[in-house]
Amino acid sequence: MPRTSFTESVELHSIADRVEVAPGVAMPRLGLGTSLAVGDSAVRAMLAAFDVGYRLVDTSANYGNEEEVGRAVAVSGLPREELFITTKLEKTDQGLSHPRPALESSLRRLALDHVDLYLIHWPKPAFTNQTWQAMEALLHAGLTRSIGVSNFEVSDLEQLLTTVVVTPAVNQIKLNPAEQRRELHAYCAQRGIAVEAWAPVMRGHVGELPVLARVGAEHGKTPAQVALRWLLQKGAIAIPKSVHESRVRENADIYDFRLGPEDMRAIDRLGV
């Protein structure tokens, strides 16, 4: 079934809102990105995120923090079934034989027996279709509950979709009000691939967009909160990253207001 298109509006009432990305797999719409987050500060940020209701944490083998994610999960005491943990396969581990050892290594660092979503981090066209065959095997082996891709353009997806048995659950891409990726988002929506936004607040530069500042002032919200609300109302999943507990909490405070049609159209005009 096609995902919500990038022109429709989604009802969002709480941080508990989820979207089904694969049969029986419901993914939180808002999560915590962890790129460059290492050490105790990363663990504290994750625990603060869990405290305010985040249940999605996004990591990767090359972030160097899978152990911190595993430590935060253990310390939180939250039931494993409440959490949604994503990690990723790197270019050096693509092909038919490398993905399983790579995921098993990630699981050891995470101290988990499975992840909820495993992504091919970057396309490597010469290996894409073989890698996906291995990803499907990982899904069937129960080492991950869903599989997807990251940073795949339309051409990459077209190549992949020629041989898939299981359609990617997610395409994680750079997506924000200044980089709206309309063609790619529409392509994914038409093929039932959920879109997940990394850099959703433009690595902290979202405040440089006057429209977001104006809309935020009207709602008593920050530009970052407006950007995240806009993405979620567009049907995307968002994973803002921060190791600052105050910012983690601020990013979650987006469920007590709604952007109206004029607000949405004003932000829509910002990017391509």
Summary of the structure (lengths in Angstrom):
residues: 272
radius of gyration: 17.7
end to end distance: 25.6
largest distance: 53.9
contacts: 937
relative contact order: 0.16
helix: 44%
strand: 17%
